[in-house]
Amino acid sequence: MATETTTAEQLDTPSQVRSAVTAFIDEHWDPSASLKDWLGVLADSGWAVPQWPAQWFGKGLTNDLAAVAYDEFKKINAVGPPPGLSRMLAAPTIISHGTDEQRSAYVRRILVGEDAWCQLFSEPGAGSDLASLQTRAELDGDEYVVNGQKVWTSGAMGSDVGMLIARTDPDAVKHAGITYFAIEMDQPGIEVRPLRQITGEAHFAEVFLTDARVSADNIIGGLNNGWNVARTTLANERVGLGGGGSLGFPLSAPGGRRSAQLLEQSVGEFVESQKRAATGGRVPAMMMVRNGEALAKMAKSMGRDQDPAVRQGIARVHALTSLNRWNTLRARAAVEAGGRPGPEASLGKLMVSRITRMSRDVGMEIAGPSGMLAGEDGPLHGALALQFLGAPAPSIYGGSDEVQHNIIGERVLGLPREPDASKDVPFRSLRTGTQSQ
């Protein structure tokens, strides 16, 4: 067993969950303990992500019961595991497709903040048509030598491990012959170059792999089965991006080897520093004000809460946000039933694109001309202007809106698949992506 969960522990009702969390907090919560020690106890107990399988660092709870657990942790302002792609994408994929040894090693390191992961999927000639990727991995003894370029890699600058998909069999058709690796980012053959966005921030990077090496033991899901594994990662990404808010702790610890020193501070010190940070300062542009409650608060503070047009806009955003939250519950229920996220994930991703653009329009309607001010004297300390610039992004990252439309059309509406002349052609014979230029 990967956690302390036992068959004798009954967690079938809210009261049972509440009692179990209370008992755990009474025994283990210590603000003087280091973040590192607290995260280790939390991970091994199964309470770090209680909706995960009981044998792999969870409790096997439904989302409703997990929400009860998180409510108890919120009462003490408890700190949870690091957020981001490591927990949202890498861990669920490894739990679904990895070996027991990989699950034990990688997943726990994610939960205790030892590793931060990035997603090495998209390429200059393989974005929406991801299966056209040209990065190659060639076997050399018990290692693979990797050469290629990835782009739009979120968080690559501070990542320790990459979720890499690379072509291992160019004689297979393009969706076959791809393998999924866990590759160490800190090595001479990997160069990370930040990409500056229109907002002035650099959340993404391009990554160059030149004779980088990865052990054959780091293959996730089997040789040449990478497309199937990647679909699990992408589906979890769409659930995360389309969730409109997710279950979790009130505070999240930092993660990755570069955060090792931060993890040595006490839990109490970290909680106090987060309280101070929350009292002011600029909101990151990627954190869109895209729910009715936030917009209503903004409208009231600016004296626009009685404007009929503003009120109608806020109501529309609230309605769509609520619908999307319910849709997300359906997607998560599919995962709990033993499957993986289905077309509901694509619906959620599309909804977030629409909600973001609608929120942008309503926010600028509320702010008026002052919404163009990107300095500290602008609305939300200038973040509203940055959000205006960043609003088109959700329709592109995590799979474009067009890709989601195709998935819904084919898998929900039963429409014919788009013709694909390359379906049965070996990748080596194709002129696709940058090969076609």
C-alpha positions as CSV (number, residue, x, y, z in Angstrom):
1,M,0.0,0.0,0.0
2,A,1.3,3.5,-0.9
3,T,-0.7,5.2,1.9
4,E,-1.9,4.6,5.4
5,T,-5.4,3.9,4.2
6,T,-6.7,0.6,5.6
7,T,-9.7,-1.5,4.7
8,A,-11.1,-0.9,8.2
9,E,-11.3,2.9,7.6
10,Q,-14.9,3.7,6.7
11,L,-15.2,6.9,4.6
12,D,-18.6,6.5,3.1
13,T,-20.4,9.5,4.5
14,P,-19.6,13.1,5.1
15,S,-19.6,12.6,8.9
16,Q,-17.1,9.8,8.6
17,V,-14.9,11.9,6.4
18,R,-15.1,14.9,8.7
19,S,-14.3,12.8,11.7
20,A,-11.3,11.2,10.0
21,V,-9.9,14.5,8.8
22,T,-10.4,16.0,12.3
23,A,-8.5,13.1,13.9
24,F,-5.7,13.5,11.4
25,I,-5.4,17.2,12.0
26,D,-5.4,16.7,15.8
27,E,-2.5,14.2,15.5
28,H,-0.4,15.7,12.8
29,W,-1.0,19.5,12.2
30,D,1.9,21.4,13.7
31,P,2.6,25.0,12.4
32,S,6.2,24.7,13.7
33,A,7.0,21.7,11.5
34,S,8.7,22.3,8.2
35,L,6.7,22.3,5.0
36,K,8.8,19.4,3.8
37,D,7.9,17.2,6.8
38,W,4.2,18.2,6.6
39,L,3.9,17.4,2.9
40,G,5.4,14.0,3.6
41,V,2.9,13.2,6.3
42,L,0.1,14.5,4.2
43,A,1.1,12.4,1.1
44,D,1.6,9.2,3.0
45,S,-1.7,9.6,4.8
46,G,-3.8,9.8,1.5
47,W,-5.2,13.2,2.4
48,A,-3.1,15.2,0.0
49,V,-5.5,14.3,-2.9
50,P,-8.2,12.2,-1.3
51,Q,-10.1,11.6,-4.6
52,W,-7.1,9.6,-6.0
53,P,-7.0,5.8,-5.7
54,A,-6.5,4.6,-2.1
55,Q,-3.5,2.5,-3.1
56,W,-1.8,5.4,-4.8
57,F,-1.6,8.3,-2.3
58,G,-5.4,8.9,-2.1
59,K,-8.4,7.8,-0.3
60,G,-10.6,6.8,-3.2
61,L,-13.3,9.4,-2.3
62,T,-15.9,10.8,-4.6
63,N,-15.5,14.5,-5.3
64,D,-18.4,15.3,-3.0
65,L,-16.7,13.6,-0.1
66,A,-13.3,15.0,-1.0
67,A,-14.9,18.5,-0.8
68,V,-15.9,17.7,2.8
69,A,-12.3,16.8,3.5
70,Y,-11.0,20.0,2.0
71,D,-13.5,22.0,4.0
72,E,-12.0,20.7,7.2
73,F,-8.5,21.6,6.0
74,K,-9.7,25.1,5.1
75,K,-10.8,25.7,8.7
76,I,-7.1,25.6,9.8
77,N,-5.8,27.2,6.6
78,A,-3.8,24.0,5.9
79,V,-1.1,23.8,3.2
80,G,-1.5,21.3,0.4
81,P,0.8,19.8,-2.2
82,P,2.2,22.0,-5.0
83,P,-0.3,22.9,-7.8
84,G,0.3,22.9,-11.5
85,L,1.0,20.4,-14.3
86,S,2.8,18.0,-12.0
87,R,-0.3,17.2,-9.9
88,M,-2.9,18.0,-12.6
89,L,-1.3,16.1,-15.5
90,A,1.8,14.1,-14.7
91,A,0.6,12.3,-11.6
92,P,-2.8,11.1,-13.0
93,T,-1.1,9.9,-16.2
94,I,1.5,7.9,-14.2
95,I,-1.2,6.5,-12.0
96,S,-3.2,5.3,-15.1
97,H,-0.3,4.0,-17.2
98,G,2.9,3.7,-15.1
99,T,4.4,0.7,-13.4
100,D,4.0,0.2,-9.7
101,E,7.7,1.3,-9.3
102,Q,7.0,4.5,-11.3
103,R,3.9,5.3,-9.4
104,S,5.7,4.9,-6.1
105,A,8.6,7.0,-7.1
106,Y,7.2,9.8,-9.3
107,V,3.8,10.5,-7.7
108,R,5.1,10.8,-4.1
109,R,7.9,13.2,-5.2
110,I,5.3,15.4,-6.9
111,L,3.1,15.5,-3.7
112,V,6.0,16.4,-1.4
113,G,7.3,19.1,-3.7
114,E,10.5,17.4,-4.8
115,D,9.8,17.5,-8.5
116,A,8.1,20.0,-10.8
117,W,7.0,18.8,-14.2
118,C,6.5,20.4,-17.6
119,Q,4.7,19.1,-20.7
120,L,7.0,18.6,-23.8
121,F,4.2,18.0,-26.4
122,S,3.7,20.8,-28.9
123,E,6.3,21.5,-31.6
124,P,6.7,24.3,-34.3
125,G,5.1,22.0,-36.9
126,A,2.9,19.9,-34.5
127,G,0.4,21.9,-32.5
128,S,-3.2,21.0,-33.2
129,D,-2.0,18.1,-35.3
130,L,0.2,16.8,-32.4
131,A,0.7,13.4,-33.9
132,S,2.9,15.0,-36.6
133,L,5.6,15.6,-34.0
134,Q,9.2,15.1,-35.3
135,T,11.2,15.0,-32.1
136,R,12.9,11.6,-32.3
137,A,14.2,9.2,-29.6
138,E,16.7,6.6,-30.8
139,L,17.8,3.6,-28.6
140,D,21.5,3.6,-27.5
141,G,22.1,0.8,-25.1
142,D,19.7,1.1,-22.2
143,E,19.0,4.8,-23.0
144,Y,17.3,6.8,-25.7
145,V,19.0,9.8,-27.4
146,V,16.5,12.6,-28.0
147,N,16.7,15.3,-30.7
148,G,14.1,17.9,-31.5
149,Q,12.3,21.1,-30.5
150,K,9.3,21.7,-28.3
151,V,7.4,25.0,-28.0
152,W,4.7,26.6,-25.7
153,T,6.0,24.6,-22.8
154,S,4.4,26.0,-19.6
155,G,6.8,26.3,-16.7
156,A,9.8,24.8,-18.4
157,M,12.1,27.3,-16.8
158,G,11.7,25.9,-13.4
159,S,10.9,22.2,-14.1
160,D,12.9,19.2,-13.1
161,V,11.2,16.5,-15.2
162,G,9.4,16.7,-18.6
163,M,6.5,14.7,-19.9
164,L,8.1,14.0,-23.3
165,I,6.5,12.4,-26.3
166,A,8.9,11.5,-29.1
167,R,8.9,9.4,-32.2
168,T,10.6,6.0,-31.6
169,D,9.4,4.2,-34.8
170,P,9.2,6.4,-37.9
171,D,8.1,3.4,-40.0
172,A,4.8,3.2,-38.1
173,V,1.8,5.4,-39.0
174,K,2.0,8.8,-37.3
175,H,-0.3,8.0,-34.3
176,A,1.8,4.9,-33.6
177,G,5.5,4.8,-33.1
178,I,5.3,7.5,-30.4
179,T,6.6,6.9,-26.9
180,Y,6.0,8.8,-23.7
181,F,9.0,9.4,-21.4
182,A,9.8,11.1,-18.1
183,I,12.9,13.0,-19.0
184,E,15.3,14.8,-16.6
185,M,15.4,18.5,-17.6
186,D,18.7,19.4,-15.9
187,Q,21.1,18.0,-18.4
188,P,23.5,19.4,-21.0
189,G,21.4,18.4,-23.9
190,I,18.3,20.5,-23.0
191,E,18.1,24.2,-23.5
192,V,15.1,26.3,-22.3
193,R,14.4,29.7,-23.9
194,P,11.5,31.7,-22.3
195,L,8.9,33.1,-24.7
196,R,7.7,36.6,-23.9
197,Q,3.9,37.1,-24.2
198,I,1.9,40.2,-25.2
199,T,1.2,40.7,-21.5
200,G,5.0,41.0,-20.8
201,E,5.0,37.7,-18.8
202,A,6.8,34.5,-19.8
203,H,4.8,31.5,-18.7
204,F,5.9,29.5,-21.8
205,A,9.2,28.5,-23.3
206,E,10.7,26.8,-26.3
207,V,12.8,23.8,-25.5
208,F,15.7,22.5,-27.6
209,L,16.8,18.8,-27.2
210,T,20.2,18.0,-28.6
211,D,21.4,14.5,-27.9
212,A,19.6,14.6,-24.6
213,R,19.4,11.2,-22.9
214,V,16.6,9.4,-21.1
215,S,16.6,5.9,-19.6
216,A,14.5,3.2,-21.1
217,D,13.2,2.6,-17.6
218,N,11.6,6.1,-17.8
219,I,9.1,5.0,-20.5
220,I,5.5,5.5,-19.3
221,G,2.9,3.1,-20.7
222,G,5.1,1.0,-22.9
223,L,7.2,1.5,-26.1
224,N,5.3,3.0,-29.0
225,N,2.2,3.4,-26.9
226,G,2.8,7.1,-26.3
227,W,-0.2,8.4,-28.2
228,N,-2.6,6.5,-25.9
229,V,-0.8,7.7,-22.8
230,A,-0.7,11.3,-24.1
231,R,-4.5,11.3,-24.6
232,T,-4.9,10.7,-20.9
233,T,-2.6,13.7,-20.2
234,L,-4.5,15.8,-22.6
235,A,-7.9,14.8,-21.3
236,N,-6.8,15.6,-17.7
237,E,-5.5,18.9,-19.0
238,R,-8.9,19.8,-20.5
239,V,-10.7,18.9,-17.3
240,G,-8.3,21.1,-15.3
241,L,-8.5,24.0,-17.7
242,G,-12.3,23.7,-18.1
243,G,-13.0,23.1,-14.4
244,G,-13.8,26.7,-13.5
245,G,-12.2,26.1,-10.1
246,S,-11.1,22.8,-8.6
247,L,-11.1,20.9,-5.4
248,G,-8.1,21.6,-3.2
249,F,-6.4,23.0,-0.1
250,P,-6.7,26.7,0.7
251,L,-3.0,27.1,0.3
252,S,-0.5,25.3,-1.9
253,A,3.2,24.7,-1.2
254,P,5.9,25.5,-3.7
255,G,7.4,22.6,-5.6
256,G,10.5,21.5,-7.5
257,R,14.1,21.2,-6.6
258,R,14.6,25.0,-7.0
259,S,12.1,25.4,-4.1
260,A,14.0,23.1,-1.7
261,Q,15.1,25.9,0.5
262,L,11.5,27.3,0.7
263,L,10.3,23.8,1.8
264,E,12.6,24.1,4.9
265,Q,10.6,27.0,6.4
266,S,7.9,26.2,8.9
267,V,4.3,25.7,8.0
268,G,3.4,28.7,10.2
269,E,5.9,31.0,8.5
270,F,4.6,30.0,5.0
271,V,1.0,30.6,6.0
272,E,1.8,34.1,7.3
273,S,3.8,35.0,4.2
274,Q,0.8,33.9,2.0
275,K,-1.6,36.1,4.1
276,R,0.7,39.1,3.6
277,A,0.9,38.4,-0.2
278,A,-2.9,38.2,-0.5
279,T,-3.5,41.7,1.0
280,G,-2.4,43.6,-2.0
281,G,-0.4,43.7,-5.2
282,R,-1.1,42.8,-8.8
283,V,-3.1,39.8,-9.7
284,P,-1.3,37.6,-12.3
285,A,-2.7,38.2,-15.8
286,M,-3.3,34.4,-16.2
287,M,-5.7,34.5,-13.2
288,M,-8.7,35.8,-15.2
289,V,-11.6,37.5,-13.4
290,R,-14.1,35.1,-15.0
291,N,-16.9,34.5,-12.6
292,G,-20.0,36.4,-11.7
293,E,-19.1,37.0,-8.1
294,A,-15.8,38.6,-8.9
295,L,-17.3,40.8,-11.6
296,A,-20.2,41.8,-9.3
297,K,-17.7,42.8,-6.6
298,M,-15.7,44.9,-9.1
299,A,-18.9,46.5,-10.4
300,K,-20.0,47.5,-6.9
301,S,-16.6,49.0,-6.1
302,M,-16.7,51.1,-9.2
303,G,-20.3,52.2,-8.9
304,R,-21.6,50.3,-11.9
305,D,-23.6,47.6,-10.1
306,Q,-27.0,49.3,-11.0
307,D,-26.3,49.5,-14.7
308,P,-28.7,47.1,-16.5
309,A,-26.2,46.2,-19.2
310,V,-23.5,45.4,-16.7
311,R,-26.0,43.4,-14.5
312,Q,-27.1,41.3,-17.6
313,G,-23.5,40.6,-18.5
314,I,-22.6,39.5,-15.0
315,A,-25.7,37.2,-15.0
316,R,-24.7,35.6,-18.3
317,V,-21.2,34.9,-16.9
318,H,-22.6,33.5,-13.7
319,A,-25.0,31.2,-15.6
320,L,-22.3,29.9,-17.9
321,T,-19.8,29.4,-15.0
322,S,-22.4,27.4,-13.1
323,L,-23.2,25.2,-16.1
324,N,-19.6,24.6,-16.7
325,R,-19.0,23.6,-13.1
326,W,-21.8,21.0,-13.3
327,N,-20.3,19.7,-16.6
328,T,-16.9,19.3,-14.9
329,L,-18.6,17.2,-12.2
330,R,-19.7,14.8,-15.0
331,A,-16.2,14.6,-16.3
332,R,-14.7,13.8,-12.9
333,A,-17.4,11.3,-12.3
334,A,-16.3,9.4,-15.4
335,V,-12.8,9.2,-14.0
336,E,-14.0,8.0,-10.6
337,A,-15.9,5.2,-12.4
338,G,-12.6,3.9,-13.6
339,G,-12.4,5.5,-17.0
340,R,-10.7,8.7,-18.2
341,P,-12.2,12.1,-19.0
342,G,-14.5,11.9,-22.1
343,P,-16.0,14.6,-24.4
344,E,-17.2,16.5,-21.3
345,A,-13.6,17.7,-21.0
346,S,-13.8,19.3,-24.4
347,L,-17.1,20.9,-23.6
348,G,-15.5,22.4,-20.5
349,K,-12.5,23.7,-22.4
350,L,-14.7,25.4,-24.9
351,M,-16.8,26.9,-22.2
352,V,-13.8,28.4,-20.4
353,S,-12.7,30.0,-23.7
354,R,-16.2,31.6,-24.0
355,I,-16.4,32.6,-20.4
356,T,-13.0,34.2,-20.5
357,R,-13.9,36.4,-23.5
358,M,-17.3,37.3,-22.1
359,S,-15.7,38.2,-18.7
360,R,-13.2,40.3,-20.5
361,D,-16.0,42.2,-22.3
362,V,-18.0,42.7,-19.1
363,G,-14.9,43.7,-17.1
364,M,-14.0,46.4,-19.6
365,E,-17.6,47.5,-19.7
366,I,-17.5,48.0,-16.0
367,A,-14.1,49.8,-16.0
368,G,-14.7,52.0,-19.0
369,P,-11.6,53.9,-20.2
370,S,-9.7,53.2,-17.0
371,G,-9.6,49.6,-18.1
372,M,-6.8,50.4,-20.5
373,L,-4.4,51.4,-17.6
374,A,-1.9,48.6,-17.1
375,G,-0.1,50.4,-14.2
376,E,-0.7,50.1,-10.5
377,D,-3.3,52.9,-10.7
378,G,-5.5,50.8,-13.1
379,P,-8.3,48.5,-12.1
380,L,-7.1,45.5,-10.1
381,H,-3.7,47.2,-9.9
382,G,-3.5,47.0,-13.7
383,A,-4.3,43.4,-14.1
384,L,-7.6,44.1,-15.9
385,A,-5.7,45.5,-18.9
386,L,-3.4,42.5,-18.9
387,Q,-6.3,40.2,-18.7
388,F,-7.8,42.0,-21.8
389,L,-4.6,41.2,-23.6
390,G,-4.5,37.6,-22.4
391,A,-8.1,36.7,-23.0
392,P,-7.6,35.0,-26.4
393,A,-5.1,32.5,-24.9
394,P,-7.6,29.9,-23.6
395,S,-8.9,29.3,-27.1
396,I,-5.4,28.2,-28.1
397,Y,-3.6,26.5,-25.3
398,G,-4.5,23.0,-24.1
399,G,-5.9,22.2,-27.5
400,S,-7.5,24.9,-29.7
401,D,-11.2,25.5,-29.8
402,E,-11.3,24.0,-33.3
403,V,-9.8,20.7,-32.0
404,Q,-12.5,20.6,-29.3
405,H,-15.2,21.2,-31.9
406,N,-13.9,18.2,-33.8
407,I,-13.9,16.0,-30.7
408,I,-17.4,17.0,-29.8
409,G,-18.7,16.6,-33.3
410,E,-17.2,13.1,-33.8
411,R,-17.6,11.6,-30.3
412,V,-20.8,13.3,-29.1
413,L,-22.8,14.2,-32.2
414,G,-21.7,11.2,-34.2
415,L,-20.5,13.3,-37.2
416,P,-18.1,11.7,-39.7
417,R,-14.5,12.0,-39.0
418,E,-12.5,14.5,-41.1
419,P,-10.8,12.7,-44.0
420,D,-7.2,11.8,-43.2
421,A,-5.1,10.6,-46.1
422,S,-2.1,10.0,-43.9
423,K,-3.9,7.6,-41.6
424,D,-2.3,4.4,-43.1
425,V,0.9,5.9,-44.3
426,P,4.2,5.3,-42.5
427,F,5.4,8.5,-40.8
428,R,8.7,8.3,-42.6
429,S,6.9,8.7,-46.0
430,L,4.8,11.7,-44.9
431,R,5.5,15.4,-45.5
432,T,3.8,16.8,-42.5
433,G,4.4,19.6,-40.0
434,T,7.7,21.4,-40.8
435,Q,8.6,18.6,-43.2
436,S,6.0,20.1,-45.7
437,Q,7.8,23.4,-45.9
